[in-house]
Amino acid sequence: MVYSDISRLLKENLGELHPIREYESIGRLIAEEVTGLNWIQIQIYKDHHFTAGQEDRIRSIIARLKTREPIQYILGATEFYGLRLKVRPGVLIPRGETEELVEWILYVLTDKEEGGRRKEEDLRILDVGCGSGAIAIALAKNLPDAEIIASDVSEEALAITEENAGLNGVTLSTENFNILIPKPLNGSFDLIVSNPPYIPWAEKEAMPVQVVDYEPASALFVPDDDPLVFYRAIAEFARLYLKPGGEIFAEIHDRLGQETEELYWGYFNQVEIKKDIHGKDRMIRASNG
């Protein structure tokens, strides 16, 4: 077997378990994992033969993929905003949509810095529900002089956030914190960011097996009768802890954009919904600036 055979092997063994378009990207991840090479090196040596041990590892990975286990959990890592992050069951796998949220935040902050309205070293940022630490670490990497606190109700999430921060050479602090039952925190914040649970339980049956069977339900689902519970809690928290002129950024359910916007107009005098690259309502920004 040569490197270029992986996508073919995936299609032959997994059939329609995964969308056909995903096999190339999954194959790339597998090739990088078993060889230790980057994608450019693999392309150069694409006709190189795997060792017997590497072939066994590939077949073992494919066997686990047949059970719909996410490739990120199998490999124990994923990429997010140019960073490599460890992930494992019990911690939500970061998505591309969340990268867009990070990009929006950095764009807004850069614009403010150029206008002289805010300096990076003055920034104090709270990530609510940090999971693997993806958002907090990406911001810390790009805003090295900012003070960033990554918070989560899960000790497992906080542990992997600290591990990922060390792996990526960034400094941040962690806080065990439940936004639904908030405890007092020291100081106030210039920016509060969150990718909270926002999927109503009624939508569970329509979701991919690899998500509902493997990823933590507590990081995904909310009550059908109150799907905006976390956004309301964040807004209430912001009343006490957001500095004047500070801002909230959050990822949202694409089908609840209008409802989320209406909720936030009840708390803030500036609210903006931003669409993702697919044209869906995906992010919200709010402030009393």
PLY file of the C-alpha trace (Angstrom):
ply
format ascii 1.0
element vertex 289
property float x
property float y
property float z
element edge 288
property int vertex1
property int vertex2
end_header
0.00 0.00 0.00
1.26 3.48 -0.89
0.27 6.83 0.62
-2.08 7.65 -2.26
-4.12 4.49 -1.58
-5.62 5.67 1.72
-8.64 7.50 0.28
-9.46 4.51 -1.90
-9.18 2.18 1.07
-11.50 4.41 3.09
-14.15 4.42 0.37
-13.93 0.64 -0.05
-14.26 -0.07 3.67
-16.58 2.68 4.84
-18.83 3.19 1.84
-21.47 5.79 2.71
-20.75 5.93 6.45
-19.08 9.27 5.77
-19.73 11.81 2.99
-17.49 10.99 0.03
-16.00 14.50 0.12
-14.59 13.79 3.59
-12.47 10.81 2.63
-9.63 12.87 1.22
-9.34 14.99 4.37
-9.65 11.92 6.64
-7.02 10.16 4.55
-4.70 13.12 4.95
-5.08 13.04 8.73
-4.39 9.31 8.81
-1.32 9.61 6.58
0.12 12.39 8.73
-0.58 10.40 11.89
1.02 7.11 10.85
4.04 8.62 9.05
4.82 11.66 11.18
5.20 13.64 7.95
3.40 16.83 7.00
1.07 16.95 4.01
3.65 18.53 1.67
6.13 15.75 2.45
3.45 13.11 1.89
2.63 14.61 -1.50
6.28 14.43 -2.48
6.51 10.78 -1.40
2.95 9.76 -2.30
4.16 6.60 -4.05
6.21 5.53 -1.04
5.10 2.22 0.50
3.90 1.99 4.07
5.67 -0.36 6.45
3.77 -3.37 7.77
3.33 -1.61 11.11
1.94 1.49 9.43
-0.51 -0.60 7.42
-1.72 -2.27 10.62
-2.24 1.14 12.20
-4.24 2.33 9.17
-6.49 -0.74 9.25
-7.00 -0.31 12.99
-8.08 3.32 12.47
-10.47 2.31 9.68
-12.01 -0.38 11.90
-12.79 2.27 14.51
-14.17 4.62 11.86
-16.64 1.88 10.92
-18.24 2.33 14.35
-18.71 6.05 13.50
-16.14 7.11 16.08
-14.85 10.58 15.12
-11.42 10.60 13.51
-10.36 13.34 15.94
-10.97 11.09 18.95
-9.23 8.17 17.25
-6.14 10.25 16.58
-6.46 12.18 19.84
-5.93 15.53 18.14
-7.35 18.04 15.70
-6.37 21.31 14.05
-7.99 24.61 14.92
-7.03 28.03 13.59
-3.59 26.76 12.63
-3.02 25.14 16.02
-2.83 21.48 16.93
-5.06 20.61 19.86
-5.50 17.41 21.79
-9.08 16.16 22.03
-10.64 13.15 23.70
-14.09 11.83 24.59
-15.78 14.11 27.07
-14.59 17.24 25.28
-16.33 18.77 22.25
-14.43 18.61 18.94
-13.76 22.16 17.66
-15.49 23.07 14.39
-14.68 25.30 11.47
-17.57 27.61 12.33
-15.86 28.41 15.60
-12.71 29.38 13.70
-14.85 32.01 11.97
-15.88 33.34 15.38
-12.21 33.70 16.38
-11.46 35.42 13.08
-14.28 37.92 13.65
-13.07 38.73 17.15
-9.50 39.31 16.01
-10.68 41.46 13.11
-12.74 43.65 15.44
-9.94 43.97 17.99
-7.36 44.77 15.32
-9.63 47.49 13.97
-9.95 48.94 17.45
-6.22 48.83 18.05
-5.56 50.69 14.79
-8.03 53.33 15.87
-6.27 53.74 19.20
-9.37 52.75 21.13
-7.94 49.70 22.85
-4.51 48.25 23.52
-3.90 44.52 23.62
-2.18 44.58 26.99
-5.31 46.13 28.51
-7.59 43.34 27.31
-9.17 40.97 29.80
-11.06 38.13 28.07
-13.30 35.40 29.48
-14.11 32.27 27.47
-17.30 30.68 28.82
-17.41 26.91 28.23
-13.89 26.52 26.88
-14.01 22.77 26.10
-10.65 21.86 24.57
-9.53 25.47 24.94
-9.77 26.14 21.20
-11.10 29.70 21.34
-9.06 30.79 24.35
-5.81 29.36 22.99
-6.32 30.81 19.50
-6.94 34.24 21.04
-3.96 33.87 23.37
-1.74 32.93 20.44
-2.77 36.03 18.52
-3.09 38.38 21.52
-0.08 37.37 23.63
-0.31 40.43 25.90
-3.99 39.98 26.75
-5.15 38.33 29.96
-7.32 35.35 29.06
-9.38 33.21 31.42
-10.76 29.92 30.07
-13.72 28.67 32.07
-15.78 25.48 32.05
-17.97 23.44 34.36
-15.99 20.32 33.41
-12.69 19.62 35.18
-11.76 17.35 32.26
-12.19 20.27 29.87
-10.06 22.53 32.05
-7.33 19.88 32.24
-7.13 19.48 28.47
-7.27 23.25 28.00
-4.21 23.62 30.23
-2.49 20.82 28.35
-3.25 22.40 24.98
-2.11 25.80 26.18
1.25 24.30 27.12
1.55 22.46 23.81
0.94 25.68 21.91
3.15 27.87 24.07
0.50 30.27 25.33
-0.30 31.60 28.76
-3.83 31.65 30.15
-5.62 30.81 33.37
-8.50 28.41 33.92
-11.56 28.66 36.13
-14.15 26.07 37.12
-17.28 28.01 36.35
-20.93 27.27 35.59
-22.57 30.18 33.78
-26.02 28.86 34.77
-25.09 29.06 38.46
-22.35 31.70 38.35
-20.02 32.26 41.23
-18.33 35.62 41.84
-15.26 36.22 39.70
-12.48 38.69 40.35
-12.51 41.80 38.21
-14.42 42.63 35.05
-13.90 41.81 31.38
-13.42 43.67 28.12
-14.67 40.72 26.14
-16.75 37.64 26.90
-16.75 34.89 24.29
-18.62 31.61 24.20
-19.61 28.67 22.04
-22.31 27.40 24.40
-24.67 24.45 23.96
-27.46 25.54 21.61
-29.02 22.48 19.92
-32.55 21.62 21.11
-32.92 17.99 22.19
-35.64 17.54 19.56
-32.97 17.84 16.85
-30.87 14.99 18.20
-32.42 12.29 15.99
-31.46 14.18 12.83
-27.82 14.58 13.81
-24.89 12.36 12.70
-24.27 9.25 14.79
-20.61 10.17 15.24
-21.74 13.34 17.04
-24.58 12.10 19.26
-22.95 8.78 20.19
-19.50 10.12 20.99
-19.42 13.83 21.79
-20.58 15.12 25.20
-24.30 15.86 25.24
-23.79 18.54 27.89
-21.74 20.57 25.39
-24.33 20.22 22.62
-27.93 20.14 23.79
-30.36 22.49 25.50
-34.00 22.12 26.59
-36.54 22.32 23.77
-38.61 24.82 25.76
-35.66 27.15 26.49
-32.99 26.80 23.77
-31.50 30.23 24.58
-30.89 29.48 28.24
-27.11 29.93 27.96
-27.34 33.17 25.99
-29.65 34.64 28.62
-27.26 33.54 31.37
-24.30 35.10 29.58
-26.21 38.37 29.15
-27.18 38.43 32.83
-23.57 37.74 33.79
-22.42 40.55 31.50
-24.56 43.03 33.42
-22.23 42.56 36.38
-18.89 41.73 34.80
-18.62 43.38 31.37
-16.70 46.65 31.39
-18.32 49.75 29.89
-17.82 49.45 26.14
-17.00 45.77 26.48
-18.40 43.21 24.09
-19.87 39.72 23.91
-19.17 37.36 21.01
-20.90 33.99 20.76
-21.56 31.22 18.29
-25.29 30.62 17.74
-27.73 28.11 16.25
-28.19 29.00 12.59
-31.97 28.57 12.85
-32.29 30.65 16.02
-30.52 33.78 14.86
-33.56 36.05 14.99
-34.60 34.78 18.43
-31.08 35.22 19.80
-30.85 38.72 18.37
-34.20 39.68 19.90
-33.09 38.36 23.27
-29.90 40.40 23.21
-31.66 43.62 22.21
-33.30 43.33 25.63
-29.87 43.59 27.28
-27.67 45.60 24.91
-27.97 48.68 22.71
-25.73 47.31 19.97
-26.36 43.84 18.51
-25.05 42.31 15.30
-25.61 38.91 13.69
-22.92 37.60 11.35
-23.34 34.82 8.81
-20.81 32.02 8.29
-19.19 31.10 4.97
-22.29 29.07 4.11
-24.58 32.07 4.49
-26.13 30.90 7.77
-26.65 33.00 10.90
-23.79 31.72 13.05
-22.37 34.43 15.32
-23.60 37.29 17.45
-21.85 40.37 18.80
-23.37 42.62 21.44
-22.36 45.55 23.63
-23.54 48.68 25.37
-20.78 50.76 23.85
0 1
1 2
2 3
3 4
4 5
5 6
6 7
7 8
8 9
9 10
10 11
11 12
12 13
13 14
14 15
15 16
16 17
17 18
18 19
19 20
20 21
21 22
22 23
23 24
24 25
25 26
26 27
27 28
28 29
29 30
30 31
31 32
32 33
33 34
34 35
35 36
36 37
37 38
38 39
39 40
40 41
41 42
42 43
43 44
44 45
45 46
46 47
47 48
48 49
49 50
50 51
51 52
52 53
53 54
54 55
55 56
56 57
57 58
58 59
59 60
60 61
61 62
62 63
63 64
64 65
65 66
66 67
67 68
68 69
69 70
70 71
71 72
72 73
73 74
74 75
75 76
76 77
77 78
78 79
79 80
80 81
81 82
82 83
83 84
84 85
85 86
86 87
87 88
88 89
89 90
90 91
91 92
92 93
93 94
94 95
95 96
96 97
97 98
98 99
99 100
100 101
101 102
102 103
103 104
104 105
105 106
106 107
107 108
108 109
109 110
110 111
111 112
112 113
113 114
114 115
115 116
116 117
117 118
118 119
119 120
120 121
121 122
122 123
123 124
124 125
125 126
126 127
127 128
128 129
129 130
130 131
131 132
132 133
133 134
134 135
135 136
136 137
137 138
138 139
139 140
140 141
141 142
142 143
143 144
144 145
145 146
146 147
147 148
148 149
149 150
150 151
151 152
152 153
153 154
154 155
155 156
156 157
157 158
158 159
159 160
160 161
161 162
162 163
163 164
164 165
165 166
166 167
167 168
168 169
169 170
170 171
171 172
172 173
173 174
174 175
175 176
176 177
177 178
178 179
179 180
180 181
181 182
182 183
183 184
184 185
185 186
186 187
187 188
188 189
189 190
190 191
191 192
192 193
193 194
194 195
195 196
196 197
197 198
198 199
199 200
200 201
201 202
202 203
203 204
204 205
205 206
206 207
207 208
208 209
209 210
210 211
211 212
212 213
213 214
214 215
215 216
216 217
217 218
218 219
219 220
220 221
221 222
222 223
223 224
224 225
225 226
226 227
227 228
228 229
229 230
230 231
231 232
232 233
233 234
234 235
235 236
236 237
237 238
238 239
239 240
240 241
241 242
242 243
243 244
244 245
245 246
246 247
247 248
248 249
249 250
250 251
251 252
252 253
253 254
254 255
255 256
256 257
257 258
258 259
259 260
260 261
261 262
262 263
263 264
264 265
265 266
266 267
267 268
268 269
269 270
270 271
271 272
272 273
273 274
274 275
275 276
276 277
277 278
278 279
279 280
280 281
281 282
282 283
283 284
284 285
285 286
286 287
287 288
